[in-house]
């Protein structure tokens, strides 16, 4: 669950959600389709992404040899340009692909950016620490632990 906190505070959770709500929300939104509809209702543009069949094995035709980011690339032909807030389209996509991961478009079209700090080789945290040392702390914002153990900050 996302919580509003300062950038260097220790995270106690691993649930990756854009809503600021209590833990009871996870019981009310038990499916990926329900979460996608929830995000769309929060004015986020969503799109379906490929999922993993096994750790590191994408469900796309490339499977374990996926070069596009296993479980992280769009199912739709126009990628992020297909992202929508329209509930009817979200229903169509997640009815066809109920296991699809949820992509949320960021940038100017959505009104917010996301900063992912990857933990691989500890390069992300070290780069963030160097940035903070030079420019000062990130603003207080919503953050979450990602599936790979990194940190995602939502910035306006």
Backbone as CSV, one residue per row, in Angstrom:
resi,resn,N_x,N_y,N_z,CA_x,CA_y,CA_z,C_x,C_y,C_z
1,UNK,0.850,-1.162,0.000,0.000,0.000,0.000,0.900,1.231,0.000
2,UNK,0.594,2.194,-0.797,1.335,3.443,-0.777,0.982,4.211,0.489
3,UNK,1.924,4.904,1.011,1.696,5.823,2.113,2.481,7.085,1.808
4,UNK,1.988,8.201,2.269,2.727,9.441,2.076,3.802,9.508,3.149
5,UNK,5.046,9.662,2.718,6.160,9.711,3.661,7.326,10.450,3.034
6,UNK,8.273,10.784,3.861,9.485,11.423,3.386,10.312,10.426,2.609
7,UNK,11.217,10.882,1.753,11.922,9.996,0.833,12.879,9.011,1.477
8,UNK,13.399,9.309,2.633,14.387,8.410,3.199,13.823,7.545,4.329
9,UNK,12.524,7.629,4.582,11.941,6.804,5.617,11.883,5.348,5.172
10,UNK,12.050,4.466,6.101,12.006,3.032,5.805,10.586,2.622,5.440
11,UNK,10.455,1.842,4.386,9.156,1.348,3.950,8.838,0.056,4.683
12,UNK,7.596,-0.099,5.120,7.195,-1.278,5.854,6.297,-2.187,5.023
13,UNK,6.086,-1.860,3.761,5.160,-2.632,2.953,5.757,-2.907,1.586
14,UNK,5.095,-3.789,0.830,5.566,-4.091,-0.509,4.450,-3.997,-1.536
15,UNK,3.275,-3.531,-1.140,2.167,-3.490,-2.088,2.281,-2.273,-2.977
16,UNK,2.211,-2.460,-4.289,2.439,-1.389,-5.244,1.100,-0.867,-5.761
17,UNK,0.624,0.237,-5.220,-0.668,0.806,-5.572,-0.547,2.313,-5.643
18,UNK,-1.314,2.950,-6.496,-1.271,4.412,-6.558,-2.236,5.074,-5.596
19,UNK,-3.117,4.321,-4.986,-4.086,4.937,-4.091,-3.507,5.083,-2.695
20,UNK,-3.904,6.124,-2.022,-3.538,6.290,-0.619,-4.775,5.871,0.159
21,UNK,-4.743,4.686,0.705,-5.905,4.129,1.386,-5.434,3.141,2.433
22,UNK,-6.382,2.622,3.200,-5.982,1.661,4.217,-5.894,0.260,3.618
23,UNK,-5.352,-0.666,4.370,-5.128,-2.020,3.880,-6.415,-2.741,3.509
24,UNK,-7.562,-2.287,3.998,-8.830,-2.937,3.679,-9.151,-2.844,2.187
25,UNK,-8.566,-1.907,1.473,-8.838,-1.751,0.052,-8.416,-2.993,-0.729
26,UNK,-7.406,-3.689,-0.290,-6.960,-4.875,-1.012,-8.033,-5.957,-1.003
27,UNK,-8.854,-6.032,0.022,-9.942,-7.004,0.055,-11.087,-6.602,-0.867
28,UNK,-11.263,-5.307,-1.062,-12.350,-4.811,-1.912,-11.998,-4.875,-3.396
29,UNK,-10.704,-4.946,-3.717,-10.243,-4.977,-5.108,-9.398,-6.237,-5.303
30,UNK,-10.062,-7.396,-5.406,-9.325,-8.664,-5.413,-8.709,-9.064,-6.754
31,UNK,-9.048,-8.370,-7.834,-8.541,-8.772,-9.150,-7.760,-7.634,-9.798
32,UNK,-6.942,-8.010,-10.766,-6.212,-6.984,-11.520,-7.179,-6.078,-12.279
33,UNK,-8.276,-6.644,-12.777,-9.268,-5.807,-13.461,-9.840,-4.769,-12.501
34,UNK,-10.149,-5.183,-11.286,-10.697,-4.244,-10.303,-9.693,-3.137,-10.005
35,UNK,-8.402,-3.498,-9.887,-7.380,-2.479,-9.650,-7.250,-1.554,-10.851
36,UNK,-7.267,-2.096,-12.064,-7.160,-1.258,-13.261,-8.326,-0.270,-13.324
37,UNK,-9.527,-0.742,-13.014,-10.690,0.147,-12.993,-10.552,1.203,-11.898
38,UNK,-10.006,0.811,-10.774,-9.770,1.751,-9.670,-8.805,2.847,-10.099
39,UNK,-7.699,2.467,-10.719,-6.733,3.459,-11.181,-7.357,4.394,-12.212
40,UNK,-8.148,3.845,-13.138,-8.811,4.677,-14.145,-9.761,5.669,-13.470
41,UNK,-10.450,5.225,-12.426,-11.357,6.111,-11.698,-10.588,7.214,-10.971
42,UNK,-9.313,6.961,-10.670,-8.459,7.979,-10.049,-7.825,8.897,-11.099
43,UNK,-8.299,8.772,-12.334,-7.842,9.593,-13.456,-6.464,9.186,-13.977
44,UNK,-6.059,7.952,-13.738,-4.812,7.428,-14.288,-5.109,6.748,-15.619
45,UNK,-4.237,6.938,-16.583,-4.358,6.231,-17.851,-3.692,4.865,-17.696
46,UNK,-4.458,3.795,-17.919,-3.936,2.440,-17.732,-3.863,1.696,-19.056
47,UNK,-3.006,0.683,-19.079,-2.913,-0.209,-20.231,-2.433,-1.572,-19.746
48,UNK,-2.813,-2.630,-20.457,-2.401,-3.977,-20.046,-0.973,-4.287,-20.477
49,UNK,-0.244,-4.932,-19.581,1.132,-5.344,-19.854,1.223,-6.864,-19.813
50,UNK,2.203,-7.408,-20.507,2.466,-8.839,-20.422,2.754,-9.206,-18.975
51,UNK,2.584,-10.448,-18.646,2.800,-10.957,-17.295,3.893,-12.009,-17.332
52,UNK,4.290,-12.496,-16.178,5.309,-13.535,-16.092,4.658,-14.905,-15.956
53,UNK,5.148,-15.879,-16.719,4.696,-17.271,-16.586,5.464,-17.958,-15.464
54,UNK,6.665,-17.520,-15.228,7.540,-18.008,-14.164,8.539,-16.881,-13.918
55,UNK,9.279,-16.915,-12.814,10.247,-15.840,-12.580,11.180,-15.634,-13.776
56,UNK,11.161,-14.409,-14.311,12.016,-14.061,-15.433,11.543,-14.550,-16.788
57,UNK,10.388,-15.227,-16.846,9.872,-15.774,-18.107,8.601,-15.029,-18.493
58,UNK,8.699,-14.209,-19.522,7.564,-13.420,-19.986,6.536,-14.311,-20.676
59,UNK,5.271,-13.933,-20.575,4.200,-14.663,-21.247,4.136,-14.342,-22.739
60,UNK,4.915,-13.363,-23.201,4.941,-13.052,-24.634,5.652,-14.175,-25.387
61,UNK,5.669,-14.088,-26.698,6.261,-15.156,-27.522,7.767,-15.322,-27.314
62,UNK,8.442,-14.309,-26.752,9.884,-14.409,-26.517,10.219,-15.184,-25.245
63,UNK,9.243,-15.323,-24.342,9.435,-16.094,-23.120,10.651,-15.671,-22.320
64,UNK,11.529,-16.640,-22.011,12.717,-16.343,-21.189,13.729,-15.477,-21.926
65,UNK,13.587,-15.348,-23.244,14.503,-14.530,-24.031,13.954,-13.121,-24.291
66,UNK,12.906,-12.746,-23.568,12.274,-11.444,-23.772,13.281,-10.321,-23.551
67,UNK,13.394,-9.463,-24.543,14.327,-8.338,-24.469,13.620,-7.022,-24.163
68,UNK,12.300,-7.070,-24.014,11.521,-5.849,-23.802,11.196,-5.596,-22.338
69,UNK,11.718,-6.410,-21.445,11.386,-6.297,-20.024,10.311,-7.301,-19.692
70,UNK,10.682,-8.500,-19.289,9.684,-9.535,-19.001,8.591,-9.043,-18.046
71,UNK,7.345,-9.176,-18.496,6.207,-8.767,-17.682,6.036,-7.275,-17.553
72,UNK,6.720,-6.501,-18.409,6.663,-5.044,-18.271,6.364,-4.317,-19.576
73,UNK,6.075,-5.028,-20.643,5.827,-4.324,-21.901,4.368,-4.491,-22.339
74,UNK,3.862,-3.528,-23.115,2.438,-3.490,-23.450,1.959,-4.668,-24.297
75,UNK,0.727,-5.062,-24.026,0.034,-6.055,-24.845,-0.583,-5.416,-26.087
76,UNK,-0.832,-4.130,-26.045,-1.516,-3.450,-27.141,-0.519,-2.999,-28.211
77,UNK,-1.012,-2.849,-29.416,-0.133,-2.541,-30.549,0.479,-1.140,-30.489
78,UNK,-0.200,-0.191,-29.872,0.311,1.181,-29.816,0.932,1.535,-28.472
79,UNK,1.127,0.555,-27.632,1.789,0.778,-26.349,1.139,1.861,-25.524
80,UNK,1.952,2.761,-24.981,1.427,3.783,-24.076,0.408,4.693,-24.739
81,UNK,0.422,4.772,-26.072,-0.576,5.600,-26.760,-1.978,5.015,-26.634
82,UNK,-2.086,3.730,-26.278,-3.386,3.098,-26.067,-3.903,3.293,-24.645
83,UNK,-3.091,3.810,-23.739,-3.502,3.974,-22.343,-4.791,4.783,-22.270
84,UNK,-5.664,4.396,-21.345,-6.982,5.015,-21.256,-7.476,5.095,-19.824
85,UNK,-8.439,5.992,-19.639,-9.178,6.092,-18.373,-10.595,5.541,-18.556
86,UNK,-10.929,5.095,-19.747,-12.276,4.669,-20.092,-12.590,3.294,-19.500
87,UNK,-13.544,3.214,-18.565,-13.862,1.934,-17.931,-14.239,0.828,-18.920
88,UNK,-14.965,1.157,-19.980,-15.379,0.126,-20.944,-14.164,-0.531,-21.591
89,UNK,-13.150,0.234,-21.939,-11.950,-0.333,-22.559,-11.164,-1.165,-21.544
90,UNK,-11.090,-0.683,-20.315,-10.425,-1.445,-19.258,-11.121,-2.796,-19.078
91,UNK,-12.445,-2.798,-19.077,-13.222,-4.047,-18.977,-12.874,-5.002,-20.114
92,UNK,-12.796,-4.482,-21.336,-12.476,-5.315,-22.499,-11.092,-5.936,-22.336
93,UNK,-10.109,-5.122,-22.018,-8.741,-5.629,-21.915,-8.597,-6.677,-20.824
94,UNK,-9.080,-6.377,-19.610,-8.866,-7.335,-18.516,-9.828,-8.510,-18.554
95,UNK,-10.869,-8.427,-19.376,-11.686,-9.628,-19.631,-10.933,-10.555,-20.575
96,UNK,-10.223,-9.973,-21.549,-9.435,-10.772,-22.498,-8.153,-11.307,-21.857
97,UNK,-7.528,-10.499,-20.998,-6.246,-10.857,-20.376,-6.329,-10.635,-18.866
98,UNK,-7.045,-11.463,-18.131,-7.241,-11.221,-16.697,-5.947,-11.224,-15.881
99,UNK,-4.914,-11.847,-16.393,-3.641,-11.912,-15.673,-2.686,-10.783,-16.068
100,UNK,-3.109,-9.885,-16.956,-2.251,-8.798,-17.426,-1.824,-7.892,-16.274
101,UNK,-0.546,-7.552,-16.267,-0.063,-6.545,-15.332,-0.664,-5.202,-15.716
102,UNK,-0.658,-4.275,-14.796,-1.259,-2.958,-15.040,-0.151,-1.934,-15.260
103,UNK,-0.181,-1.326,-16.438,0.719,-0.224,-16.729,-0.024,1.076,-16.515
104,UNK,0.643,2.057,-15.956,0.046,3.376,-15.756,0.927,4.392,-16.465
105,UNK,0.324,5.095,-17.405,1.076,6.088,-18.169,1.475,7.241,-17.266
106,UNK,2.711,7.658,-17.393,3.208,8.792,-16.622,3.584,9.913,-17.581
107,UNK,4.022,11.018,-17.043,4.435,12.142,-17.861,3.342,13.179,-18.003
108,UNK,3.508,14.041,-18.982,2.608,15.175,-19.175,1.149,14.734,-19.330
109,UNK,0.911,13.647,-20.047,-0.460,13.186,-20.284,-1.164,12.795,-18.994
110,UNK,-0.414,12.356,-17.988,-1.023,11.909,-16.737,-0.872,12.903,-15.594
111,UNK,0.021,13.855,-15.738,0.194,14.847,-14.695,1.133,14.440,-13.571
112,UNK,1.817,13.317,-13.726,2.808,12.928,-12.731,3.871,12.061,-13.381
113,UNK,5.016,12.000,-12.734,6.118,11.151,-13.180,6.385,10.115,-12.112
114,UNK,7.123,9.098,-12.477,7.534,8.081,-11.521,9.051,7.944,-11.601
115,UNK,9.662,7.830,-10.452,11.100,7.628,-10.360,11.314,6.260,-9.730
116,UNK,11.878,5.334,-10.496,12.168,3.995,-9.990,13.639,3.909,-9.622
117,UNK,13.898,3.460,-8.421,15.263,3.251,-7.952,15.465,1.745,-7.859
118,UNK,16.187,1.191,-8.825,16.436,-0.247,-8.855,17.543,-0.607,-7.870
119,UNK,17.453,-1.811,-7.338,18.431,-2.242,-6.339,19.523,-3.123,-6.917
120,UNK,19.440,-3.469,-8.193,20.444,-4.336,-8.804,21.835,-3.710,-8.647
121,UNK,22.761,-4.463,-8.094,24.143,-4.021,-7.868,24.236,-2.785,-6.980
122,UNK,23.155,-2.439,-6.300,23.093,-1.287,-5.408,23.370,0.038,-6.124
123,UNK,23.284,0.055,-7.456,23.554,1.281,-8.209,22.465,2.331,-8.019
124,UNK,21.193,1.899,-7.976,20.093,2.850,-7.823,20.155,3.622,-6.516
125,UNK,20.222,2.921,-5.386,20.305,3.656,-4.111,21.544,4.554,-4.026
126,UNK,22.662,4.110,-4.559,23.873,4.930,-4.530,23.694,6.178,-5.399
127,UNK,23.080,6.027,-6.568,22.842,7.172,-7.450,21.867,8.153,-6.810
128,UNK,20.825,7.631,-6.156,19.874,8.516,-5.479,20.559,9.255,-4.338
129,UNK,21.378,8.568,-3.562,22.090,9.216,-2.451,22.998,10.336,-2.967
130,UNK,23.670,10.095,-4.091,24.534,11.124,-4.671,23.703,12.318,-5.154
131,UNK,22.554,12.033,-5.757,21.665,13.096,-6.229,21.178,13.938,-5.048
132,UNK,20.731,13.261,-3.990,20.223,13.960,-2.809,21.326,14.790,-2.156
133,UNK,22.541,14.247,-2.110,23.662,14.987,-1.534,23.938,16.270,-2.304
134,UNK,23.769,16.226,-3.622,24.053,17.397,-4.454,22.894,18.376,-4.527
135,UNK,21.654,17.851,-4.596,20.492,18.708,-4.855,19.520,18.842,-3.691
136,UNK,19.716,18.096,-2.642,18.780,18.120,-1.516,17.771,16.998,-1.636
137,UNK,16.971,16.804,-0.613,16.049,15.666,-0.585,14.924,15.791,-1.610
138,UNK,14.396,14.639,-1.981,13.205,14.624,-2.822,12.054,15.192,-2.005
139,UNK,11.046,15.746,-2.668,9.897,16.235,-1.906,9.161,15.057,-1.258
140,UNK,8.464,15.322,-0.165,7.634,14.288,0.448,6.629,13.839,-0.605
141,UNK,6.509,12.543,-0.796,5.657,12.035,-1.864,5.191,10.626,-1.551
142,UNK,4.415,10.085,-2.440,3.958,8.711,-2.337,5.077,7.813,-2.850
143,UNK,5.343,6.725,-2.127,6.372,5.794,-2.572,5.917,4.372,-2.274
144,UNK,6.518,3.427,-3.001,6.188,2.014,-2.806,7.409,1.170,-3.101
145,UNK,7.406,-0.027,-2.565,8.436,-0.997,-2.886,7.980,-1.742,-4.134
146,UNK,8.846,-1.864,-5.123,8.499,-2.546,-6.372,8.648,-4.056,-6.218
147,UNK,8.180,-4.783,-7.199,8.260,-6.234,-7.173,9.679,-6.756,-7.081
148,UNK,10.642,-6.005,-7.593,12.037,-6.453,-7.555,12.776,-5.953,-6.316
149,UNK,12.058,-5.248,-5.428,12.676,-4.764,-4.202,13.195,-3.345,-4.273
150,UNK,12.999,-2.681,-5.403,13.403,-1.284,-5.538,12.370,-0.366,-4.928
151,UNK,12.506,0.912,-5.192,11.568,1.910,-4.672,11.042,2.738,-5.839
152,UNK,9.752,3.001,-5.820,9.134,3.865,-6.823,8.575,5.082,-6.111
153,UNK,8.972,6.269,-6.592,8.475,7.542,-6.068,7.539,8.138,-7.103
154,UNK,6.423,8.655,-6.661,5.482,9.336,-7.551,5.696,10.827,-7.367
155,UNK,5.993,11.512,-8.465,6.313,12.932,-8.406,5.353,13.741,-9.279
156,UNK,4.949,14.886,-8.796,4.098,15.791,-9.585,4.937,16.924,-10.106
